[in-house]
Amino acid sequence: MVPVTPGTPLAVLAMAPRGRAPLLPLLLVLAYIAGPSRQQGVQLPCTTDGDCDTTGASCVAGACSCPQGQVMTSDLTTCLAGASEWGASCTDAVQCVSRLLVGGSCAAKEVITSTSTSPTTAAPPAEERVCRCAQGYHYLRGQCWRSKGLGQACTRSETCFANHDSESVACVGGKCACATGFYQREYSSCRRISTAFGQECGIGDDCQYADSACVTRKCACREGYSYDKDAKKCAPSKDVVQGAPAGGQHKKWRWSRKAQPQAASTASNNVSATADVTAACSVDSDCGDNGDCVSGTCVCQRGYYKSGTRCYPELQQVCSGDGVCRMKNAVCRQTGASDASKMCSCSGGYIPSEDMRLCRKMTPELLTWSCLHDEQCGYFGPSAVCVEKRCHCGAGTHWAADKQYCWVSKAVGEACSATEDCAALSAGGGAACTDAVCACTAGYHASADRSACRADADHVDAACVDDLDCTADHTVCANNKCACSKGFIPLVSGKGCGPGVGGPCAKDGDCLAKDSVCDTSSKTCSCGDGMVSSAVGDACLKEAAHLNDTCTEVAQCRARAADCVEGRCVCSKDLFYRDGQCRAKRALGASCRLTSECYLDAQPERAECRNGVCKCGFAYEIPGYPEACAAAAGRAAGAAAAVSLAAGLVLLAAWR
């Protein structure tokens, strides 16, 4: 077995005896490769094949088992073919686990749409489900690994995964870190360092020497400089040779329209030139150097995939030359001191696909260049996503233009190490990383949820979102404008509020409302006898002593139960005047306490409160007509009419 130490190159870790994957759980490997399979952890005892209810199973060594290359479904009812590779069609997760091991999942096939590249979340039809790695896992060298980000604890490099890439990270000192030859961007990705003119690059930061630029995927000199071959550096030049933008650390990257060289079609020394993996087999040698014969069918070993009639290494698998790396825009890259440390790797400007069989062209500009897969947005970090065929920053990140990165967004009070961590808190420079903590700068304050630094609203009527925005004394946010708190009125300067009627005080001088005084017993500003507060509490007004007195606000008329109409205290429409004041209208038959409460549209003096009910006065009652109050003559006429009616009824009864 290959010894493993922190920082061991991934290519070395990939090496293992033919037909075996390195450091894989032995029982799972044997269950799939070495012989008849049984459901992991479950044995169905038997003595004959007839004892096995599982369709396709037979009795082997006292237990029901599926034929070699097959696995039992999760409900133990059927034997199904185990997956032969990543992306194989499936109906049950156990088919995928048999090949991809821990983290294998039977999930929706990726579907590219006009709005998203994410697989559908609904359960797809069986024919659309394929073997993939579950969320939180990544695919590498033929199996799924639980993904560990930069800074997370690890025991081996295969688990380290950053920004859709495994090659750029390694397990160093028990933590995932950028591998040798890579530099860190933000907290979540690593990129290959280029230190010399002509080396490959993807973005300007990749070229880490003075006055450099990334032009057509090669490190060059920035505008105004040319390469001095003798000094081996970029020097000022009158004749501009390279066309990169001047100034700034981050330069736009120009795509080359020149076609990339194709991988050689001939096989190298570790890909058999005669074997045909599409043909039937009887022994492993029929399938070539990187294939195994399973139940008469050639299956590529883990870390290899079928292309034409042969099995070729996937990305980050050991190789001996560029021709072995079958995918376009890939090279066989030296990763260590020996030839054994070579592995297939994407060229600069390209990134591995999820299945490690393609090098996808990366999108160099946010929002403008097209994409189909999230990994194509990798220049901008792992949080960049492809939506509607354009790269966008995902949730929880913001666009750091000078860094060309979807930077993680920190809340006020969270730990930080760079100004970019806090930049999303305020578009106007209202946040900074101060003493390793995101904080709002002078003139700004934290929102209630601490997700933003908003400009202080330091005067009355300033725009606001919530009370925290109103920083002037004694102000609150009402209808999206800063207003004075209850009991306070605006200062003359507008930069806050002071005590109005009802506000706190210690002496008369504290009270800002006109003609108000400080009530020493309640310690509040109040109006004296015969005075009332204005509606906003900014003045004490003279109370109306009588109806028809002058007024400016209804409060002055309230003691008379009146309204202020056209500068006079008068009864409102729902009140009527009686006995010197305005009273509520109580109709005949309504409950009452005083006669003055009883109302008639005309001649209200004829109504009275008798036995708690509004009735006609005795002098105005008409028998049989309780809702009419008449004068004495009318009352007599009514009585006569009643007598005549009664007499008529008597005569009518006698006639019958």
C-alpha positions in Angstrom: 0.0 0.0 0.0 1.3 3.5 -0.8 2.4 5.3 2.4 0.4 8.5 3.1 1.8 11.6 4.8 0.4 15.1 5.0 0.8 16.9 1.7 1.4 13.7 -0.3 0.6 14.5 -3.9 -2.8 13.2 -5.0 -1.2 11.4 -8.0 0.9 9.3 -5.6 -2.2 8.5 -3.5 -3.9 7.3 -6.7 -1.3 4.6 -7.3 -2.4 1.1 -6.3 -1.9 -2.5 -7.5 -3.8 -3.2 -10.7 -7.5 -3.7 -10.2 -7.7 -2.1 -6.7 -8.5 1.4 -5.6 -6.2 2.9 -2.9 -7.2 2.8 0.8 -10.8 1.9 0.0 -13.1 0.1 2.4 -12.0 -3.5 1.8 -15.3 -5.2 2.3 -17.1 -3.0 -0.2 -14.5 -3.5 -2.8 -14.5 -7.3 -2.4 -18.3 -7.4 -2.4 -18.4 -5.8 -5.9 -15.2 -7.1 -7.5 -14.2 -10.4 -5.9 -17.3 -12.5 -5.8 -21.1 -12.8 -5.3 -22.5 -9.8 -3.6 -24.7 -9.6 -0.5 -26.5 -6.6 0.9 -24.0 -4.9 3.2 -24.7 -5.7 6.8 -27.6 -8.0 6.0 -27.5 -11.8 5.4 -30.5 -13.9 4.4 -29.8 -17.4 5.6 -30.7 -20.3 3.3 -30.0 -24.0 2.6 -31.2 -24.1 -1.0 -31.9 -21.6 -3.8 -35.6 -22.0 -3.2 -35.2 -20.4 0.2 -34.2 -17.1 -1.4 -37.1 -14.8 -2.1 -34.9 -12.1 -3.7 -35.4 -12.2 -7.4 -32.2 -13.3 -9.1 -30.4 -14.5 -5.9 -29.1 -17.9 -5.2 -27.9 -19.7 -2.0 -24.1 -19.4 -1.6 -22.3 -20.5 1.5 -25.5 -20.5 3.5 -26.7 -17.0 2.5 -28.8 -15.6 -0.3 -26.4 -13.8 -2.7 -26.7 -12.0 -6.0 -24.5 -13.0 -9.0 -21.1 -11.3 -9.4 -21.5 -7.7 -10.5 -25.0 -7.4 -9.0 -26.4 -6.0 -5.8 -29.6 -6.4 -3.8 -32.1 -3.5 -3.8 -32.5 -1.7 -0.5 -35.7 -3.7 0.2 -33.9 -7.0 -0.6 -36.4 -8.0 -3.2 -34.4 -7.9 -6.4 -30.8 -8.3 -7.7 -29.8 -5.4 -9.9 -26.7 -4.7 -11.9 -24.2 -2.7 -9.9 -23.2 0.6 -11.5 -20.1 0.3 -13.7 -19.2 4.0 -13.6 -20.2 7.5 -12.5 -23.3 8.6 -14.5 -24.6 5.0 -15.0 -28.4 4.7 -15.1 -29.9 3.5 -11.8 -33.1 2.8 -9.9 -31.7 2.2 -6.4 -28.9 3.9 -4.5 -27.3 0.6 -3.7 -26.4 0.2 -7.4 -24.3 3.4 -7.0 -22.8 2.6 -3.6 -21.4 -0.6 -5.1 -19.2 1.6 -7.4 -19.0 5.0 -5.9 -18.8 3.8 -2.3 -19.7 6.1 0.6 -21.7 9.1 -0.7 -22.9 7.3 -3.9 -26.5 8.4 -4.8 -29.1 7.6 -7.4 -30.1 11.1 -8.3 -31.5 13.2 -11.1 -29.5 13.6 -14.2 -28.2 17.2 -14.6 -30.6 19.1 -16.9 -29.5 22.3 -18.5 -32.3 24.9 -18.8 -32.6 28.5 -19.7 -33.0 29.5 -16.0 -30.8 27.1 -14.0 -28.3 24.4 -14.2 -29.4 22.7 -11.0 -31.0 19.2 -11.3 -34.7 19.1 -10.7 -35.7 18.5 -7.0 -38.7 16.4 -7.8 -38.3 12.6 -8.0 -37.4 12.0 -11.7 -38.5 9.0 -13.8 -36.3 6.0 -13.4 -34.7 6.4 -16.8 -33.5 9.9 -15.9 -31.8 8.9 -12.7 -28.0 8.3 -12.7 -25.3 7.5 -10.2 -23.7 10.7 -8.8 -22.2 11.8 -5.5 -24.7 13.0 -2.9 -24.7 16.6 -1.7 -21.6 17.3 0.4 -19.5 14.8 -1.5 -17.3 15.1 -4.6 -16.1 12.6 -7.2 -12.5 11.7 -7.5 -10.6 8.7 -8.8 -13.7 6.5 -9.2 -15.4 7.1 -5.9 -17.2 9.8 -3.8 -15.4 11.6 -1.0 -16.9 13.7 1.8 -15.9 17.3 0.9 -13.7 19.3 3.3 -13.1 23.0 2.6 -10.1 25.1 3.2 -9.2 25.1 6.9 -11.3 22.1 7.8 -9.8 19.1 9.5 -8.7 16.2 7.3 -6.7 13.0 7.3 -6.1 12.6 3.6 -5.9 14.9 0.6 -8.7 13.2 -1.4 -11.3 14.7 1.0 -10.1 18.3 0.4 -12.2 20.1 -2.2 -12.3 23.8 -2.9 -14.1 25.7 -5.7 -15.0 22.6 -7.8 -11.4 21.4 -7.7 -9.4 18.8 -5.8 -6.1 19.3 -7.5 -5.5 22.7 -5.9 -5.8 21.5 -2.3 -4.1 19.0 -0.1 -4.3 17.8 3.5 -1.4 19.6 5.3 -0.8 19.3 9.0 -4.3 17.8 9.5 -6.1 20.7 7.7 -7.1 21.3 4.1 -4.9 24.0 2.6 -3.7 25.1 -0.9 -1.4 22.5 -2.4 2.2 23.3 -3.3 2.3 25.6 -6.3 -1.1 27.2 -5.6 -2.1 30.5 -3.9 -5.3 31.2 -1.9 -8.1 33.5 -3.0 -10.5 34.7 -0.3 -11.2 31.8 2.0 -12.6 29.3 -0.4 -10.4 28.6 -3.4 -6.8 28.1 -4.6 -5.3 28.8 -8.0 -2.1 27.7 -9.7 0.8 30.1 -9.4 2.7 31.2 -12.5 6.0 32.8 -11.8 7.5 33.4 -15.3 6.7 34.9 -18.6 4.9 32.5 -20.9 3.5 30.2 -18.3 -0.2 29.4 -18.4 -2.8 31.4 -16.5 -6.5 32.1 -16.1 -6.6 35.5 -14.4 -4.2 38.3 -13.7 -3.4 37.2 -10.2 -2.1 33.9 -11.4 0.9 35.6 -12.9 2.9 36.5 -9.8 5.8 38.6 -11.0 6.2 42.3 -11.4 4.3 44.2 -14.1 2.6 41.0 -15.3 -0.7 40.3 -17.0 -2.6 37.3 -18.2 -3.1 37.5 -22.0 -4.6 34.7 -24.1 -4.1 32.3 -21.2 -0.4 33.0 -21.0 1.5 35.2 -18.6 2.8 38.3 -20.3 3.7 41.9 -19.6 1.1 44.5 -18.8 0.4 47.5 -21.1 3.4 49.7 -21.5 5.9 46.9 -20.8 7.7 44.3 -22.8 9.7 41.3 -21.9 13.4 41.7 -21.5 14.8 38.3 -22.3 18.3 39.1 -20.9 17.0 40.4 -17.6 14.1 37.9 -17.6 11.6 40.5 -16.5 9.0 42.9 -17.8 10.5 46.4 -18.4 9.1 49.7 -19.6 8.9 49.9 -23.3 7.8 52.6 -25.8 6.6 49.8 -28.1 3.8 48.0 -26.4 4.0 44.4 -27.2 1.4 43.0 -24.8 -2.1 44.3 -24.7 -3.1 43.9 -21.1 -4.8 46.9 -19.2 -2.4 49.0 -17.2 -2.7 49.6 -13.5 -4.5 47.6 -10.8 -3.7 44.2 -9.6 -6.6 42.5 -11.4 -6.6 42.6 -15.2 -9.4 41.5 -17.6 -8.5 38.3 -19.3 -8.8 38.0 -23.1 -9.9 34.7 -24.5 -7.9 33.2 -27.3 -10.0 32.3 -30.4 -7.2 29.9 -31.4 -8.2 26.3 -31.2 -6.7 24.3 -28.4 -4.5 21.3 -29.4 -6.4 18.0 -29.4 -5.2 15.2 -27.2 -3.3 12.6 -29.2 -5.5 9.8 -30.4 -2.8 7.1 -30.0 -2.6 5.3 -26.8 0.5 5.6 -24.5 2.3 3.0 -22.6 -0.4 2.6 -19.9 -3.4 2.3 -22.2 -3.6 -0.9 -24.2 -3.6 -0.4 -27.9 -5.2 -3.8 -28.7 -7.8 -4.4 -26.0 -11.5 -3.6 -26.8 -13.6 -2.9 -23.8 -16.8 -3.0 -25.8 -16.3 -6.7 -26.7 -17.3 -9.7 -24.6 -14.6 -10.9 -22.2 -13.6 -14.0 -20.3 -10.5 -12.8 -18.4 -9.3 -9.4 -17.3 -6.6 -9.3 -19.9 -9.3 -9.1 -22.6 -10.2 -5.6 -21.2 -6.7 -4.1 -21.4 -4.5 -2.5 -18.7 -7.3 -0.4 -17.1 -10.3 -2.7 -17.3 -11.7 -5.8 -15.5 -13.9 -8.5 -16.8 -17.1 -8.7 -14.7 -19.7 -11.3 -15.7 -18.5 -11.4 -19.3 -18.4 -7.6 -19.7 -15.5 -5.3 -19.5 -15.7 -2.6 -16.8 -13.2 0.2 -16.5 -11.3 0.3 -13.2 -12.1 3.1 -10.7 -10.5 6.4 -11.9 -10.8 5.4 -15.6 -13.6 5.8 -18.1 -14.6 4.2 -21.4 -13.9 6.2 -24.6 -14.2 4.3 -27.8 -12.8 0.8 -27.3 -10.4 1.6 -24.4 -10.4 2.8 -20.8 -8.6 6.2 -20.3 -7.7 7.9 -17.0 -10.0 10.5 -15.6 -8.7 13.9 -14.5 -6.3 13.7 -11.5 -5.5 10.1 -12.3 -1.9 8.9 -13.0 -0.7 9.3 -16.6 2.5 8.9 -18.5 2.0 11.4 -21.3 -0.4 14.0 -22.8 -1.9 11.4 -25.2 -3.2 9.4 -22.3 -5.3 12.3 -21.0 -8.1 11.8 -23.6 -10.2 14.9 -22.7 -9.7 18.1 -24.7 -7.7 20.9 -23.1 -6.0 18.5 -20.7 -2.3 17.8 -20.1 -0.3 15.2 -18.2 1.1 17.5 -15.6 4.1 16.9 -13.4 3.0 17.2 -9.7 6.1 15.8 -7.9 9.7 15.0 -8.4 9.2 11.7 -10.1 7.5 10.6 -13.3 5.2 8.5 -11.1 3.7 11.8 -9.8 2.3 12.8 -13.2 -1.5 13.1 -13.5 -4.1 14.4 -16.0 -4.9 18.0 -15.4 -6.9 20.8 -17.1 -4.9 23.5 -18.9 -5.1 27.1 -17.6 -8.5 28.7 -18.2 -10.3 25.3 -17.8 -11.8 23.4 -14.9 -12.8 19.8 -14.3 -16.4 18.7 -14.8 -18.2 17.0 -12.0 -17.5 13.6 -13.5 -13.7 14.4 -14.0 -13.9 13.5 -17.7 -14.1 17.0 -19.3 -12.2 20.3 -19.0 -14.8 23.0 -19.2 -13.9 26.5 -20.4 -14.2 29.0 -17.6 -16.2 32.2 -18.0 -13.9 35.2 -17.6 -16.4 37.9 -16.8 -19.4 38.0 -14.5 -22.9 38.7 -16.1 -21.6 39.0 -19.6 -20.0 35.7 -20.9 -22.2 32.7 -21.2 -22.1 29.5 -19.1 -23.9 26.2 -18.7 -22.5 24.8 -15.5 -21.7 26.3 -12.1 -18.0 25.2 -12.3 -17.5 27.4 -15.3 -18.0 30.4 -13.0 -15.1 29.2 -10.8 -12.9 32.3 -11.4 -15.3 34.1 -9.1 -15.3 31.5 -6.3 -17.4 28.5 -5.3 -20.4 30.7 -4.5 -20.7 31.9 -8.1 -23.6 30.1 -9.9 -24.7 29.9 -13.5 -28.2 31.3 -13.8 -29.9 32.0 -17.1 -26.6 31.2 -18.8 -24.7 33.9 -17.0 -22.5 33.8 -13.9 -24.0 35.5 -10.7 -22.9 35.7 -7.1 -24.9 33.2 -5.0 -26.6 33.8 -1.7 -24.4 34.9 1.2 -21.8 36.6 -1.0 -21.3 39.9 -2.7 -19.3 41.0 -5.7 -15.9 42.4 -4.8 -15.0 44.2 -8.1 -11.4 44.9 -7.4 -10.9 41.2 -6.5 -13.1 39.9 -9.2 -14.7 37.5 -6.7 -18.0 36.6 -5.1 -16.8 37.3 -1.6 -18.4 35.9 1.5 -20.6 38.4 3.3 -20.1 38.9 7.0 -22.5 40.5 9.5 -21.8 43.3 11.9 -19.8 41.9 14.8 -18.5 38.8 12.9 -14.8 38.1 12.7 -13.0 39.4 9.6 -9.5 39.6 8.2 -10.0 41.8 5.2 -12.1 44.8 4.3 -13.9 42.8 1.6 -15.4 40.6 4.3 -17.5 43.6 5.5 -18.0 45.4 2.1 -21.5 44.0 1.6 -22.7 45.8 4.8 -22.7 49.2 3.1 -22.4 50.3 -0.5 -21.2 53.7 0.6 -18.1 52.7 2.6 -20.0 52.6 5.8 -18.3 49.4 7.1 -14.8 48.3 7.8 -12.8 45.4 9.3 -11.8 47.0 12.6 -9.8 45.0 15.2 -10.6 41.8 13.3 -14.4 42.5 13.6 -16.8 43.9 11.0 -18.0 47.2 12.3 -19.9 50.3 11.0 -17.9 53.4 10.4 -18.7 56.9 11.8 -22.0 58.2 10.5 -23.4 54.6 10.1 -25.1 52.1 12.4 -26.0 48.5 12.3 -29.5 47.4 11.2 -31.6 45.4 13.5 -30.5 42.1 12.0 -26.9 43.3 11.8 -26.9 42.5 8.1 -26.2 46.1 7.0 -24.6 49.4 8.0 -27.1 52.1 7.2 -26.4 55.9 7.2 -27.5 57.7 10.4 -30.8 59.6 10.0 -29.8 62.4 12.2 -32.7 64.9 11.8 -36.5 64.9 12.0 -38.2 63.9 8.7 -35.1 62.0 7.5 -35.8 58.8 5.6 -35.7 55.6 7.7 -36.5 51.9 7.7 -36.7 51.2 11.5 -36.2 53.0 14.8 -32.5 52.2 14.8 -32.0 54.5 11.8 -33.2 57.6 13.6 -30.2 58.5 15.6 -31.2 62.0 16.7 -32.4 62.4 20.3 -35.9 61.2 21.1 -36.8 60.2 17.5 -38.5 57.1 16.1 -39.3 55.8 12.6 -42.9 56.4 11.5 -44.1 55.9 8.0 -40.5 55.7 6.8 -39.6 59.1 8.2 -38.0 60.0 11.5 -40.4 61.7 13.9 -40.4 62.7 17.5 -41.3 60.2 20.2 -44.5 60.6 22.2 -44.2 63.6 24.5 -41.5 65.3 22.4 -41.5 68.0 19.8 -38.8 69.0 17.2 -36.0 71.3 18.2 -35.7 74.5 16.2 -32.5 73.0 14.5 -34.4 69.9 13.5 -31.5 67.8 14.9 -33.6 66.0 17.5 -36.6 66.5 19.8 -37.1 68.0 23.2 -39.9 67.7 25.9 -43.3 68.9 24.7 -46.6 68.6 26.6 -46.4 65.2 28.3 -42.7 65.0 28.1 -40.3 64.6 31.1 -39.0 67.6 32.9 -37.3 68.7 36.1 -38.1 72.4 35.8 -40.2 74.8 33.7 -37.2 75.6 31.5 -37.1 72.1 30.3 -40.5 72.3 28.7 -40.3 73.5 25.1 -44.1 73.8 24.3 -45.4 77.3 24.4 -47.0 78.3 27.7 -46.3 74.9 29.2 -45.0 74.4 32.7 -43.3 71.5 34.6 -45.6 69.7 37.0 -43.3 69.0 39.8 -45.4 66.1 41.2 -45.5 64.1 38.0 -42.2 65.5 36.5 -44.0 66.0 33.2 -44.6 69.1 31.1 -48.3 70.2 31.3 -50.7 73.0 30.6 -52.1 75.2 33.4 -55.7 75.7 34.4 -58.0 76.9 31.5 -55.4 75.6 29.0 -55.2 72.5 26.8 -52.5 70.9 24.7 -52.3 71.2 21.0 -52.5 68.0 18.9 -48.8 67.7 18.6 -48.0 68.9 22.1 -46.0 71.9 21.0 -48.2 74.6 22.7 -50.8 75.1 25.4 -54.0 76.7 24.0 -56.8 78.6 25.8 -59.8 76.3 26.4 -63.2 77.5 25.1 -65.5 78.6 27.9 -68.7 78.7 25.8 -70.0 77.5 22.5 -69.2 79.8 19.6 -65.9 80.9 21.3 -62.9 81.2 18.9 -60.6 78.2 18.4 -57.7 76.9 16.3 -57.8 73.2 17.3 -60.6 70.9 18.3 -59.0 70.3 21.7 -60.0 73.8 22.8 -63.7 72.9 22.2 -63.6 69.4 23.7 -64.8 70.5 27.1 -67.9 71.8 25.5 -68.3 68.5 23.5 -67.9 70.6 20.4 -65.9 70.7 17.2 -63.7 73.6 15.9 -65.4 74.6 12.6 -64.3 77.7 10.7 -62.6 79.0 13.9 -65.6 78.6 16.2 -66.6 75.9 18.7 -69.9 74.5 17.4 -71.8 71.2 17.8 -70.7 68.5 15.4 -73.3 66.8 13.1 -73.8 63.9 15.5 -74.5 66.2 18.5 -77.3 68.7 19.3 -77.4 71.8 21.5 -79.5 71.7 24.7 -79.1 73.3 28.1 -76.0 75.2 27.2 -73.9 72.5 25.7 -73.6 69.9 22.9 -75.0 66.5 23.7 -75.3 63.1 22.0 -78.5 62.5 20.2 -80.8 59.9 22.0 -84.0 59.1 20.2 -87.4 58.4 21.8 -87.2 54.9 23.3 -83.5 55.0 23.9 -82.0 54.7 27.4 -81.0 57.9 29.2 -79.9 59.5 32.5 -80.9 63.1 31.9 -83.8 64.8 30.1 -81.2 66.9 28.2 -80.0 63.8 26.5 -83.3 63.1 24.7 -83.6 64.4 21.2 -86.3 65.3 18.7 -85.6 66.7 15.2 -88.0 69.5 16.0 -88.9 71.0 19.4 -86.6 68.7 21.4 -88.0 70.3 24.6 -91.1 68.1 24.2 -89.0 65.0 25.1 -87.9 64.0 28.6 -86.1 61.2 30.4 -88.6 59.3 32.4 -87.8 56.0 34.2 -84.5 55.8 32.3 -86.1 56.0 28.8 -86.6 59.0 26.5 -90.3 59.7 26.1 -92.7 62.5 25.2 -93.5 64.7 28.0 -96.9 64.1 29.7 -98.3 67.2 27.9 -97.3 65.9 24.5 -98.1 62.2 24.5 -100.6 60.8 22.0 -102.1 57.4 23.1 -101.1 54.7 20.7 -98.4 56.9 19.1 -95.3 56.7 21.4 -93.0 58.2 18.7 -94.9 61.4 18.2 -94.9 64.3 20.7 -97.8 66.8 20.0 -99.0 70.1 21.5 -102.2 70.2 23.8 -104.6 70.8 20.8 -103.0 68.1 18.9 -103.2 65.8 21.9 -107.0 66.5 22.2 -107.6 65.9 18.5 -105.7 62.7 18.8 -107.8 61.6 21.8 -111.1 62.4 19.9 -109.9 60.4 16.9 -109.1 57.5 19.2 -112.6 57.6 20.8 -114.3 57.7 17.3 -112.3 54.8 16.2 -113.3 52.8 19.2 -117.0 53.5 18.8 -116.8 52.5 15.2 -115.3 49.2 16.1 -118.1 48.5 18.6 -120.9 49.2 16.1 -119.2 47.0 13.6 -119.1 44.1 16.0 -122.9 44.5 16.9 -123.9 44.5 13.2 -122.2 41.3 12.6 
